[in-house]
Amino acid sequence: MKPHLTRRHFIAASAASLVPAAGAFTLQGRPAVLSLLGDERPTGAAPNESWKQSGVVDLSKSPYARLKPLPVSAVAIQEGFWSKRRTTNVDASIPSMRDQLLEHGRMDNFLRLTGKSDAPQRGPVYSDSDIYKWTEAVGFTLQSGNNPQLRDSGQKIIREVVAAQEPSGYLNTYYVGDHKSERMLPKTQTTGHELYNIGHLLQGAIAWYRATGDPTLLDAGVRFVDDFLIPNYGPGANQTPIVAGHPEIEMSLIELYRTTGNRKYIELAGYILKGDERVPLTPQQITYMYCGVPFISRTRLEGHAVRAMYACCGATDYYLETGDEAYRKTLSALWDDLSEHQMYLTGGVGARAEGEAFGAPYELPNARAYGESCAAIGNMMWNWRMLAATGEARFTDVIERSLYNGINSGMSLDGKTYCYRNPLAFDPAGDSRDRHTPDGKIRNPWYDTTCCPPNLERTFASLPGYFYSSSADGIYVHLYDNSQMDWRLQDGTALRVTQKTNYPWDGDVHLTVAPERPTEFMVYLRIPGWSETNAVKVNGEPVGGATPGQYLAIRRRWSGNDRIDLVFDMTPRAVKANPAVMEDTGKIAFQRGPIVYCMENLDQQGYSHDSNFAGFVAQIEGKTTATWDSRLLDGVVVLEHPATVSERTNGSLYFSATAKAVPATSSSIRLIPYYAWANRGPAGMQVWIPYVRG
């Protein structure tokens, strides 16, 4: 196939990254996006650096966003809990994933279309998105600071991707050749992931643009939407109807609007969210895809968990721009369903392997839990948008729960193997094999459906953008770790906030608040819902009103280096599930701070390779001790709790309930953070542990 880019355009695209920051142009429509690829600067375009000033999602002009996220570049995460993960992400995960993508033909798919490879197409229909998410991870990494090696790798991949774009604007490596006739047919749209792929291209392109000012990939995404999609697909009588198939395009189109100022992208997203009755769908498809009918008709979370989370992200984005009250009500009802019926203690979602789907209310199995890493990420992304809409800490609590547990568990400590599934119990000796646990291994360097690894990488790369938000009256502090924020209040006053802490292992957090000049404003401090007792001081003076699960608002005239001292309650807690969660009846789990804990059998007394947890019973009234172990799992707090251990019964499958109890020996159970399990070889694991009283 003839490459779309002429030599002149290719040279211009290659040079785009060399244009200094002042060479980036205001994006108020497509001509400005094309500016660096054209012969002349568009009339009226003026240099500015607004591309550097956007958050993970750009809500700076969103009329229904109460909170405005700060740019990733505004927050430097310093040595502490998250710096380890982020360093590993940059040094090991992102580079090794690039190697995996190349080895498994993901770039050959693009090169084949420009005559630079004769390799056959490899991977599922959504394989292009793997490249785009990886590019987004690099873009967010560059927003935190320059990395020449990653930047060069990203530029090379972007050039090879855009070279494969057709003159029509179409860009997809699967629906070519024999599959070309299937493009965007209604049947293909339900499972073909064409718009899912282009949605991830847009997100990757926007992250790259906001890091570098280079619009090369963004231009390709705009061309797909403007030249191929909008003229031919939509609600018009002469247009082919659209169904998302896998929601993703909705939030991407709205972020494209925020980047370009072109409102037609919101209109297209709204049309897709509404569904088009011209596309015949079965009830099963409507449930599984979580699209195709009006979003506001949804009353519960169901179907494919990632699809549902991404649909909720897009719908919340739509509300943030339009204020449509029907969307707000629907989103509120769906969030209640999530928090009351569908979410694991780890912040993971998706109970069923079949369909990677939500189950019935309270259906939260442990060993059979699917808990896809992408679904936990989707949960975090949705709650981030709900937080922006409301300013309510309950959404931040879910962000933190998902981040520290159900997301963090998805990547190994060395950053080179990943969990697709994140169950809450695991037996490596059992038959755990499926397409995402090959040979029973829960952590693997590659999956043919490799959506989760680059998704994890882009999440950790973007993490600084989740720490703070601004509001009309001040600043919100969402997450705690050693860090420095340098940004400004919404009135333009420069502000520095510094955190010193050993969180999440320690509950003491020390903040300094330093505006450029004495200024009166609010500082909103999140008091985590898990922290039952709290102490807050400003310059040594106690401040009352700290309520678990809410933001504490402190209004004063801040100046110099005013100091805030927080003390959160790090007492280990035994947690019970709602009695309706039948798998957890008679069991408890342990949590300390935001960290959920689990047992691995290799930590227990009398461990052997064939041992399981059948004889372990926690004494619910016993005292849990917490000990720092710098040598274990890159440094963790380990919990120990009194327990009894009984030997196995006589082997009978069933026996009399009045039979004499098997003798039990006093012992203890040893627990590690859930996120760190399966990092020392095959091991049995459980979060929920049987208990007795007295």
C-alpha positions as CSV (number, residue, x, y, z in Angstrom):
1,M,0.0,0.0,0.0
2,K,1.3,3.5,-0.8
3,P,2.2,5.5,2.3
4,H,-0.2,8.4,2.9
5,L,2.6,10.9,3.9
6,T,4.5,12.5,1.1
7,R,8.2,13.0,1.6
8,R,7.6,16.7,2.4
9,H,5.0,15.8,5.0
10,F,7.2,13.0,6.4
11,I,10.1,15.5,6.9
12,A,7.8,18.0,8.5
13,A,6.5,15.4,10.8
14,S,10.0,14.3,11.7
15,A,11.0,17.8,12.4
16,A,7.9,18.5,14.6
17,S,9.6,17.3,17.7
18,L,12.4,19.7,17.2
19,V,10.1,22.7,17.3
20,P,10.7,24.6,20.6
21,A,7.8,25.0,23.1
22,A,7.0,28.4,21.7
23,G,6.3,26.8,18.4
24,A,3.2,25.0,19.6
25,F,0.0,26.6,18.3
26,T,-3.4,27.1,19.8
27,L,-5.8,24.3,18.9
28,Q,-9.1,25.8,18.1
29,G,-10.0,23.6,15.2
30,R,-8.3,21.2,12.9
31,P,-6.2,23.7,10.9
32,A,-4.2,24.5,14.0
33,V,-3.6,20.7,14.6
34,L,-2.3,20.5,11.1
35,S,-0.1,23.5,11.4
36,L,3.2,21.7,11.8
37,L,2.5,19.5,8.8
38,G,1.4,22.2,6.5
39,D,3.4,24.8,4.4
40,E,2.3,27.8,6.4
41,R,1.1,28.8,9.8
42,P,-2.7,29.1,9.8
43,T,-4.1,32.6,9.9
44,G,-4.6,33.8,13.4
45,A,-2.7,31.1,15.1
46,A,-0.3,32.3,17.8
47,P,2.4,30.5,19.8
48,N,1.4,29.5,23.3
49,E,2.2,26.8,25.8
50,S,-1.3,25.8,26.8
51,W,-0.5,22.2,25.7
52,K,1.7,21.9,28.8
53,Q,-1.0,23.0,31.2
54,S,-3.6,20.2,31.0
55,G,-4.4,17.5,33.6
56,V,-4.8,13.8,33.0
57,V,-8.2,15.0,31.6
58,D,-8.4,18.7,30.8
59,L,-11.2,20.1,32.7
60,S,-9.9,23.7,32.7
61,K,-12.9,24.9,30.7
62,S,-15.4,22.3,31.6
63,P,-18.4,24.2,33.0
64,Y,-19.7,21.4,35.3
65,A,-16.4,20.4,36.8
66,R,-16.2,21.6,40.4
67,L,-12.5,20.6,40.6
68,K,-9.8,21.2,38.0
69,P,-7.0,18.7,37.8
70,L,-3.5,19.9,37.8
71,P,-1.0,18.9,35.1
72,V,1.2,15.9,35.6
73,S,4.2,18.2,35.2
74,A,3.0,20.3,38.2
75,V,3.7,17.5,40.7
76,A,7.1,15.8,41.4
77,I,6.7,12.6,43.3
78,Q,9.9,12.2,45.4
79,E,11.5,9.3,47.0
80,G,8.9,7.2,48.8
81,F,6.3,4.5,48.0
82,W,5.2,5.5,44.5
83,S,8.7,6.7,43.3
84,K,9.8,3.0,43.4
85,R,7.0,1.9,41.2
86,R,7.3,4.8,38.8
87,T,11.1,4.4,38.5
88,T,10.5,0.7,37.7
89,N,7.8,1.7,35.2
90,V,10.2,4.0,33.3
91,D,13.4,1.9,33.5
92,A,11.9,-1.6,33.1
93,S,8.2,-1.8,32.3
94,I,7.9,0.6,29.4
95,P,11.1,-0.4,27.6
96,S,10.5,-4.2,28.0
97,M,6.9,-3.8,26.8
98,R,8.2,-2.1,23.7
99,D,10.4,-5.1,23.1
100,Q,7.4,-7.4,23.6
101,L,5.2,-5.4,21.2
102,L,7.9,-5.6,18.5
103,E,8.6,-9.3,19.1
104,H,4.9,-10.1,18.8
105,G,4.4,-8.3,15.5
106,R,2.4,-5.3,16.7
107,M,4.6,-2.8,14.7
108,D,5.0,-5.3,11.8
109,N,1.3,-4.9,11.3
110,F,1.9,-1.2,10.5
111,L,5.1,-1.7,8.6
112,R,3.4,-4.3,6.3
113,L,1.0,-1.6,5.1
114,T,3.9,0.7,3.9
115,G,5.9,-2.1,2.3
116,K,8.5,-2.2,5.1
117,S,7.6,-5.7,6.4
118,D,6.4,-8.9,4.7
119,A,5.3,-10.4,8.1
120,P,1.6,-11.5,8.2
121,Q,-0.9,-9.7,10.4
122,R,-0.5,-10.9,14.0
123,G,-2.7,-10.4,17.0
124,P,-6.4,-9.9,17.7
125,V,-8.5,-7.1,16.1
126,Y,-7.7,-4.7,18.9
127,S,-3.9,-5.1,18.6
128,D,-3.3,-1.6,17.3
129,S,-4.5,-0.3,20.7
130,D,-1.5,-1.9,22.4
131,I,0.8,0.4,20.5
132,Y,-1.4,3.5,21.3
133,K,-1.5,2.8,25.0
134,W,2.2,2.3,25.1
135,T,2.6,5.6,23.4
136,E,0.3,7.2,25.9
137,A,2.5,5.8,28.7
138,V,5.5,7.4,27.1
139,G,3.7,10.7,26.7
140,F,2.8,10.8,30.4
141,T,6.3,9.9,31.3
142,L,7.6,12.8,29.3
143,Q,5.2,15.1,31.0
144,S,7.1,14.4,34.2
145,G,10.5,15.1,32.6
146,N,12.6,14.6,29.5
147,N,13.7,11.0,28.7
148,P,15.6,11.2,25.4
149,Q,15.6,7.4,24.9
150,L,11.9,6.9,25.4
151,R,11.2,10.0,23.4
152,D,13.2,8.7,20.4
153,S,11.4,5.3,20.7
154,G,8.0,7.0,20.8
155,Q,8.8,9.3,17.8
156,K,9.9,6.4,15.7
157,I,6.7,4.4,16.4
158,I,4.5,7.5,15.8
159,R,6.1,8.0,12.4
160,E,5.6,4.4,11.4
161,V,2.0,4.5,12.6
162,V,1.0,7.6,10.7
163,A,2.8,6.4,7.6
164,A,0.2,3.6,7.4
165,Q,-2.8,6.0,7.3
166,E,-4.8,5.9,4.1
167,P,-5.7,9.0,2.1
168,S,-9.3,8.6,3.4
169,G,-8.1,9.1,6.9
170,Y,-8.8,5.4,7.8
171,L,-6.1,3.8,10.0
172,N,-6.4,0.2,11.2
173,T,-4.0,-2.7,10.5
174,Y,-6.6,-5.5,10.7
175,Y,-9.4,-4.4,8.4
176,V,-7.2,-4.3,5.2
177,G,-6.8,-6.7,2.4
178,D,-9.4,-9.5,2.6
179,H,-11.0,-7.8,5.7
180,K,-11.4,-4.4,4.0
181,S,-15.0,-5.1,3.0
182,E,-15.8,-5.6,6.7
183,R,-14.9,-2.1,7.8
184,M,-17.4,-0.4,10.1
185,L,-20.2,-2.7,9.1
186,P,-22.8,-2.7,12.0
187,K,-21.9,-6.3,12.7
188,T,-18.2,-5.5,12.7
189,Q,-18.7,-2.5,15.0
190,T,-20.1,-4.8,17.7
191,T,-16.9,-6.8,18.0
192,G,-14.3,-5.3,15.7
193,H,-12.9,-2.6,18.0
194,E,-12.2,-0.1,15.2
195,L,-13.4,2.8,17.2
196,Y,-11.9,1.4,20.4
197,N,-8.5,1.4,18.6
198,I,-8.9,4.9,17.3
199,G,-10.1,6.1,20.8
200,H,-6.8,4.8,22.2
201,L,-4.9,6.5,19.4
202,L,-6.6,9.8,20.3
203,Q,-5.7,9.4,24.0
204,G,-2.1,8.4,23.2
205,A,-1.8,11.3,20.7
206,I,-3.2,13.8,23.2
207,A,-0.8,12.7,26.0
208,W,2.1,12.9,23.5
209,Y,1.1,16.3,22.3
210,R,0.7,17.6,25.9
211,A,4.2,16.3,26.6
212,T,6.1,17.5,23.5
213,G,3.9,19.9,21.5
214,D,4.3,17.5,18.5
215,P,0.8,17.0,16.9
216,T,1.9,14.4,14.4
217,L,-0.1,11.5,15.9
218,L,-2.9,13.9,16.9
219,D,-3.3,15.0,13.4
220,A,-3.7,11.4,12.3
221,G,-6.5,10.9,14.8
222,V,-8.2,14.1,13.8
223,R,-8.0,13.0,10.1
224,F,-9.7,9.7,11.0
225,V,-12.5,11.4,12.7
226,D,-12.9,14.4,10.4
227,D,-12.3,12.8,7.0
228,F,-13.4,9.2,7.5
229,L,-15.8,8.9,10.4
230,I,-18.0,12.0,10.5
231,P,-18.7,12.3,6.8
232,N,-19.9,8.7,6.6
233,Y,-21.1,7.5,9.9
234,G,-23.6,9.0,12.4
235,P,-27.3,9.8,12.7
236,G,-28.0,11.1,9.2
237,A,-30.3,9.3,6.8
238,N,-27.4,8.8,4.4
239,Q,-25.0,7.8,7.1
240,T,-24.2,4.3,8.5
241,P,-25.1,4.1,12.2
242,I,-22.5,3.8,14.9
243,V,-22.3,1.5,17.9
244,A,-19.2,1.7,20.0
245,G,-18.9,-2.1,20.6
246,H,-16.3,-1.5,23.2
247,P,-16.8,1.9,24.9
248,E,-13.7,4.1,24.7
249,I,-14.3,6.4,21.8
250,E,-16.8,8.4,23.8
251,M,-14.3,9.8,26.4
252,S,-11.6,10.1,23.7
253,L,-13.8,12.3,21.5
254,I,-14.6,14.5,24.4
255,E,-11.0,14.9,25.3
256,L,-10.4,15.7,21.6
257,Y,-12.9,18.5,22.0
258,R,-11.1,19.8,25.1
259,T,-7.9,19.8,23.1
260,T,-9.2,21.4,19.8
261,G,-12.3,23.4,20.9
262,N,-14.3,21.7,18.2
263,R,-17.7,21.0,19.6
264,K,-18.7,18.5,16.9
265,Y,-16.7,15.9,18.8
266,I,-19.0,16.3,21.9
267,E,-22.0,16.0,19.6
268,L,-20.6,12.8,18.1
269,A,-19.9,11.4,21.6
270,G,-23.4,12.2,22.7
271,Y,-24.9,10.4,19.7
272,I,-22.8,7.3,20.4
273,L,-23.8,7.4,24.1
274,K,-27.4,7.6,23.1
275,G,-27.2,4.6,20.8
276,D,-28.8,4.3,17.4
277,E,-31.8,2.0,17.0
278,R,-31.0,1.3,13.4
279,V,-28.3,-1.1,14.7
280,P,-30.1,-4.3,15.6
281,L,-28.8,-5.7,18.9
282,T,-29.8,-8.6,21.0
283,P,-30.5,-8.1,24.7
284,Q,-27.3,-10.1,25.3
285,Q,-25.2,-7.7,23.2
286,I,-26.7,-4.7,24.9
287,T,-25.8,-6.1,28.3
288,Y,-22.3,-7.4,27.3
289,M,-21.2,-4.3,25.3
290,Y,-22.7,-1.8,27.7
291,C,-23.6,0.4,24.8
292,G,-26.0,0.6,21.9
293,V,-29.0,1.9,23.9
294,P,-29.3,5.3,25.7
295,F,-26.8,5.4,28.5
296,I,-29.4,7.1,30.7
297,S,-31.6,4.0,30.5
298,R,-29.0,2.0,32.5
299,T,-29.9,1.1,36.0
300,R,-27.1,-1.2,37.1
301,L,-23.6,-2.3,36.2
302,E,-23.6,-5.5,34.1
303,G,-21.8,-7.1,31.2
304,H,-18.2,-6.7,30.4
305,A,-16.6,-4.9,33.3
306,V,-14.0,-2.8,31.3
307,R,-16.7,-1.8,28.8
308,A,-19.0,-0.7,31.6
309,M,-16.3,1.3,33.3
310,Y,-15.2,3.0,30.1
311,A,-18.8,3.8,29.2
312,C,-19.2,5.4,32.6
313,C,-16.0,7.5,32.0
314,G,-17.4,8.8,28.7
315,A,-20.8,9.5,30.2
316,T,-19.2,11.4,33.1
317,D,-17.1,13.4,30.6
318,Y,-20.3,14.2,28.7
319,Y,-22.0,15.4,31.9
320,L,-18.9,17.6,32.8
321,E,-19.3,19.4,29.5
322,T,-23.1,19.6,29.1
323,G,-24.5,19.4,32.7
324,D,-27.2,17.0,31.4
325,E,-29.1,16.2,34.6
326,A,-30.3,12.8,33.4
327,Y,-26.7,11.7,33.1
328,R,-25.9,12.9,36.6
329,K,-28.8,10.9,38.0
330,T,-27.8,7.8,36.0
331,L,-24.2,8.0,37.0
332,S,-25.1,8.4,40.7
333,A,-27.3,5.3,40.6
334,L,-24.6,3.3,38.9
335,W,-22.0,4.4,41.4
336,D,-24.2,3.3,44.2
337,D,-24.5,-0.1,42.6
338,L,-20.7,-0.3,42.3
339,S,-20.0,0.6,45.9
340,E,-22.8,-1.3,47.5
341,H,-22.9,-4.5,45.3
342,Q,-20.1,-4.9,42.9
343,M,-16.7,-3.8,44.1
344,Y,-14.1,-6.0,45.7
345,L,-12.3,-5.0,48.9
346,T,-9.2,-4.4,46.6
347,G,-11.1,-1.9,44.4
348,G,-11.2,-4.5,41.6
349,V,-14.4,-5.1,39.6
350,G,-15.6,-7.9,37.4
351,A,-16.7,-11.1,39.2
352,R,-17.1,-13.6,36.3
353,A,-14.5,-15.1,34.0
354,E,-17.3,-15.7,31.5
355,G,-17.6,-12.5,29.6
356,E,-15.1,-10.8,32.0
357,A,-18.2,-9.5,33.5
358,F,-20.1,-8.1,36.5
359,G,-22.1,-10.7,38.3
360,A,-25.4,-10.4,40.2
361,P,-25.4,-8.1,43.3
362,Y,-23.1,-9.4,46.0
363,E,-21.7,-12.0,43.6
364,L,-18.0,-11.6,44.5
365,P,-16.2,-14.9,44.4
366,N,-12.6,-15.0,45.5
367,A,-10.7,-17.8,43.6
368,R,-12.9,-17.3,40.6
369,A,-12.8,-13.5,40.7
370,Y,-11.8,-12.0,37.4
371,G,-10.8,-8.6,38.6
372,E,-9.1,-7.6,35.3
373,S,-6.4,-5.0,35.8
374,C,-8.0,-2.9,33.1
375,A,-11.3,-2.9,35.0
376,A,-9.6,-1.7,38.2
377,I,-8.0,1.1,36.1
378,G,-11.4,1.9,34.6
379,N,-12.8,2.1,38.1
380,M,-10.1,4.6,39.1
381,M,-10.6,6.7,35.9
382,W,-14.4,6.8,36.4
383,N,-14.1,7.9,40.1
384,W,-11.6,10.6,39.1
385,R,-14.2,12.1,36.9
386,M,-16.9,11.7,39.5
387,L,-14.6,13.5,42.0
388,A,-14.2,16.4,39.6
389,A,-17.9,16.7,39.2
390,T,-18.7,16.7,42.9
391,G,-15.6,17.3,45.1
392,E,-16.7,14.4,47.3
393,A,-14.1,12.3,49.1
394,R,-16.0,9.0,48.7
395,F,-14.8,9.0,45.1
396,T,-11.2,9.6,46.2
397,D,-11.4,6.8,48.7
398,V,-12.3,4.4,45.8
399,I,-9.4,5.8,43.7
400,E,-7.0,5.1,46.6
401,R,-8.4,1.6,47.2
402,S,-8.1,0.7,43.6
403,L,-4.7,2.2,43.1
404,Y,-2.9,0.7,46.1
405,N,-4.5,-2.7,45.7
406,G,-6.4,-3.9,42.6
407,I,-4.2,-1.8,40.2
408,N,-0.8,-2.1,42.0
409,S,-1.2,-5.9,42.1
410,G,-1.3,-5.9,38.3
411,M,2.4,-5.3,37.8
412,S,5.2,-7.4,39.4
413,L,7.7,-5.6,41.6
414,D,10.4,-5.9,38.9
415,G,7.9,-4.4,36.4
416,K,8.3,-7.1,33.8
417,T,5.4,-9.5,34.5
418,Y,1.7,-8.7,34.8
419,C,-1.6,-10.0,36.1
420,Y,-4.5,-10.0,33.7
421,R,-6.7,-11.4,36.4
422,N,-6.5,-10.3,40.1
423,P,-8.3,-13.0,42.1
424,L,-8.6,-12.8,45.9
425,A,-7.6,-16.5,46.4
426,F,-5.3,-18.6,44.3
427,D,-4.1,-22.2,44.4
428,P,-1.1,-22.8,42.0
429,A,-1.6,-26.5,42.4
430,G,-5.2,-26.3,41.1
431,D,-6.3,-26.1,37.5
432,S,-6.2,-22.3,37.2
433,R,-5.4,-22.3,33.5
434,D,-7.3,-20.1,31.1
435,R,-6.2,-17.8,28.3
436,H,-5.0,-15.2,30.8
437,T,-3.3,-17.6,33.3
438,P,-1.3,-19.9,30.9
439,D,0.1,-22.9,32.6
440,G,-1.5,-21.7,35.8
441,K,0.8,-18.7,36.1
442,I,-0.9,-15.6,37.3
443,R,1.9,-13.2,36.3
444,N,3.2,-13.3,32.7
445,P,5.4,-11.0,30.6
446,W,3.0,-11.2,27.6
447,Y,-0.6,-11.9,26.8
448,D,-1.9,-12.1,23.2
449,T,-4.7,-9.8,24.6
450,T,-2.1,-7.5,26.1
451,C,-4.4,-4.6,27.1
452,C,-3.5,-4.6,30.7
453,P,0.3,-4.2,30.7
454,P,0.4,-0.8,28.8
455,N,-2.7,0.3,30.6
456,L,-0.9,-0.2,33.9
457,E,2.1,1.6,32.5
458,R,0.1,4.7,31.4
459,T,-1.6,4.8,34.8
460,F,1.7,4.8,36.8
461,A,3.1,7.3,34.4
462,S,0.2,9.7,34.9
463,L,0.0,9.3,38.6
464,P,1.3,12.8,39.6
465,G,-1.8,14.2,37.9
466,Y,-4.1,12.5,40.5
467,F,-2.6,14.1,43.6
468,Y,-4.2,17.6,43.6
469,S,-7.0,19.6,42.1
470,S,-7.8,23.3,42.2
471,S,-11.2,24.8,42.9
472,A,-12.6,28.3,42.7
473,D,-11.7,28.9,46.4
474,G,-8.5,26.9,46.9
475,I,-6.7,23.6,46.5
476,Y,-7.7,20.0,47.1
477,V,-5.2,17.4,48.4
478,H,-6.3,13.9,47.3
479,L,-3.3,11.5,47.7
480,Y,-0.4,11.4,50.1
481,D,3.2,10.7,49.4
482,N,6.5,12.5,49.4
483,S,6.1,15.2,46.7
484,Q,6.2,18.8,45.7
485,M,3.5,20.6,43.8
486,D,4.3,23.8,42.0
487,W,1.3,25.4,40.3
488,R,-1.1,28.2,41.0
489,L,-4.5,29.0,42.4
490,Q,-7.3,29.8,40.0
491,D,-6.7,33.5,40.6
492,G,-3.2,33.1,39.3
493,T,-1.3,33.1,42.6
494,A,1.7,30.8,42.4
495,L,1.6,28.1,45.1
496,R,4.0,25.4,46.3
497,V,2.8,22.5,48.4
498,T,5.3,20.0,49.8
499,Q,4.5,16.7,51.4
500,K,6.9,14.7,53.7
501,T,5.6,11.3,54.8
502,N,6.2,7.6,55.0
503,Y,2.7,6.9,53.9
504,P,1.1,4.3,53.5
505,W,3.3,2.6,56.0
506,D,3.0,5.5,58.5
507,G,0.0,7.8,59.2
508,D,2.0,11.0,59.7
509,V,1.9,13.5,56.9
510,H,3.5,16.9,57.0
511,L,2.6,19.5,54.4
512,T,4.0,23.0,53.8
513,V,1.8,25.5,52.0
514,A,3.7,28.4,50.4
515,P,1.9,30.9,48.2
516,E,4.0,33.5,46.4
517,R,2.4,36.1,48.6
518,P,0.1,36.0,51.7
519,T,-3.3,34.9,50.3
520,E,-6.5,33.8,51.8
521,F,-7.8,30.5,50.4
522,M,-9.1,27.1,51.3
523,V,-7.0,23.9,51.6
524,Y,-9.1,20.8,51.4
525,L,-7.5,17.8,53.0
526,R,-8.9,14.3,52.3
527,I,-9.5,12.4,55.5
528,P,-9.5,8.7,54.4
529,G,-12.6,6.8,55.1
530,W,-10.6,4.0,56.7
531,S,-9.0,6.3,59.3
532,E,-11.3,6.3,62.4
533,T,-9.3,8.7,64.5
534,N,-7.4,11.7,63.1
535,A,-5.4,14.7,64.3
536,V,-4.8,17.9,62.3
537,K,-2.6,20.8,63.3
538,V,-1.8,24.1,61.4
539,N,1.4,25.7,62.6
540,G,1.1,23.6,65.8
541,E,-2.5,24.6,66.6
542,P,-5.1,21.8,66.6
543,V,-7.8,22.0,64.0
544,G,-11.1,20.2,64.6
545,G,-13.7,18.7,62.3
546,A,-11.7,15.9,60.6
547,T,-14.3,13.4,59.6
548,P,-13.4,10.0,58.0
549,G,-14.4,9.9,54.3
550,Q,-14.6,13.7,53.9
551,Y,-12.5,16.6,53.0
552,L,-11.5,18.9,55.9
553,A,-11.7,22.5,54.7
554,I,-9.2,24.9,56.3
555,R,-9.6,28.6,55.3
556,R,-7.0,31.0,56.4
557,R,-4.5,33.6,55.1
558,W,-1.7,31.3,54.1
559,S,1.8,32.8,54.0
560,G,5.5,31.8,54.0
561,N,5.8,28.1,54.8
562,D,2.7,27.4,56.8
563,R,2.8,23.8,58.1
564,I,0.0,21.3,58.3
565,D,0.5,18.1,60.3
566,L,-1.8,15.2,59.8
567,V,-2.0,12.0,61.8
568,F,-4.1,9.2,60.4
569,D,-5.1,6.0,62.2
570,M,-2.9,3.1,61.0
571,T,-4.4,0.6,63.4
572,P,-4.7,-2.7,61.5
573,R,-8.4,-3.6,61.0
574,A,-10.3,-6.8,60.6
575,V,-13.0,-6.3,58.0
576,K,-16.2,-8.3,57.3
577,A,-18.2,-8.4,54.2
578,N,-22.0,-7.9,53.9
579,P,-23.7,-11.2,54.8
580,A,-25.1,-11.3,51.3
581,V,-21.6,-11.9,49.9
582,M,-21.9,-15.7,50.5
583,E,-18.3,-16.6,49.7
584,D,-17.1,-14.4,52.6
585,T,-19.5,-15.7,55.2
586,G,-17.6,-16.6,58.4
587,K,-14.4,-14.9,57.1
588,I,-12.5,-11.7,57.7
589,A,-9.9,-9.7,55.8
590,F,-7.2,-7.4,57.1
591,Q,-6.5,-3.8,56.1
592,R,-4.0,-1.3,57.4
593,G,-4.3,2.2,56.1
594,P,-5.1,1.9,52.4
595,I,-3.4,-1.4,52.0
596,V,-5.4,-4.7,51.9
597,Y,-3.5,-7.7,53.1
598,C,-3.4,-11.4,52.2
599,M,-1.9,-14.7,53.2
600,E,0.6,-16.5,51.1
601,N,1.2,-20.1,52.1
602,L,5.0,-19.8,52.0
603,D,4.9,-17.3,54.9
604,Q,3.0,-19.6,57.2
605,Q,4.4,-21.8,59.9
606,G,4.9,-25.4,58.7
607,Y,4.8,-24.3,55.0
608,S,5.2,-27.0,52.4
609,H,4.7,-26.8,48.6
610,D,1.6,-28.9,48.8
611,S,0.1,-27.1,51.8
612,N,-3.1,-25.1,51.6
613,F,-5.1,-22.9,54.0
614,A,-7.7,-25.4,55.0
615,G,-6.6,-25.6,58.6
616,F,-6.0,-21.9,59.3
617,V,-8.5,-20.0,61.4
618,A,-8.0,-16.4,62.7
619,Q,-8.9,-15.5,66.2
620,I,-11.1,-12.4,65.6
621,E,-10.5,-11.0,69.0
622,G,-6.7,-11.3,68.8
623,K,-4.4,-8.3,68.5
624,T,-2.8,-7.7,65.1
625,T,0.8,-6.6,65.1
626,A,2.5,-4.6,62.4
627,T,6.3,-4.9,61.7
628,W,8.4,-3.2,59.0
629,D,10.5,-5.6,57.0
630,S,13.0,-3.8,54.7
631,R,14.2,-7.1,53.2
632,L,10.9,-8.5,52.1
633,L,9.2,-7.6,48.8
634,D,11.1,-4.3,48.4
635,G,10.2,-3.3,51.9
636,V,6.7,-3.8,53.4
637,V,4.8,-3.7,56.7
638,V,4.0,-7.3,57.6
639,L,1.0,-8.2,59.8
640,E,0.7,-11.1,62.2
641,H,-2.5,-12.1,63.8
642,P,-3.3,-14.9,66.3
643,A,-4.8,-18.0,64.8
644,T,-5.2,-21.7,65.2
645,V,-4.1,-24.4,62.8
646,S,-5.7,-27.8,62.7
647,E,-4.5,-30.9,60.8
648,R,-6.6,-32.2,58.1
649,T,-9.7,-34.4,58.9
650,N,-9.7,-38.1,58.3
651,G,-10.3,-37.5,54.7
652,S,-14.1,-37.8,54.6
653,L,-15.8,-35.6,52.1
654,Y,-18.7,-35.2,54.5
655,F,-19.0,-35.9,58.2
656,S,-21.4,-35.3,61.1
657,A,-21.8,-31.7,62.2
658,T,-21.7,-33.0,65.8
659,A,-18.4,-34.9,65.4
660,K,-15.6,-34.1,67.7
661,A,-13.6,-31.1,66.5
662,V,-10.2,-31.8,65.1
663,P,-7.5,-30.7,67.6
664,A,-6.1,-27.2,66.8
665,T,-2.8,-25.7,67.7
666,S,-2.3,-22.1,68.7
667,S,-0.3,-20.3,66.1
668,S,-0.4,-17.1,64.0
669,I,-1.0,-16.1,60.5
670,R,1.4,-13.8,58.6
671,L,0.1,-11.4,56.1
672,I,1.7,-9.3,53.3
673,P,0.2,-6.5,51.2
674,Y,-2.1,-7.9,48.5
675,Y,-0.3,-6.0,45.8
676,A,2.9,-7.9,46.4
677,W,1.6,-11.4,46.2
678,A,3.0,-13.8,43.5
679,N,6.4,-12.1,43.5
680,R,8.3,-15.0,45.0
681,G,7.3,-17.9,42.7
682,P,4.1,-20.0,42.8
683,A,2.2,-19.7,46.0
684,G,-1.2,-20.1,47.4
685,M,-2.9,-16.9,48.4
686,Q,-6.1,-15.8,50.1
687,V,-7.5,-12.5,51.3
688,W,-10.6,-13.7,53.2
689,I,-9.7,-15.9,56.1
690,P,-12.1,-18.1,58.3
691,Y,-12.4,-16.8,61.9
692,V,-13.7,-17.9,65.3
693,R,-14.4,-15.9,68.4
694,G,-12.6,-16.5,71.7
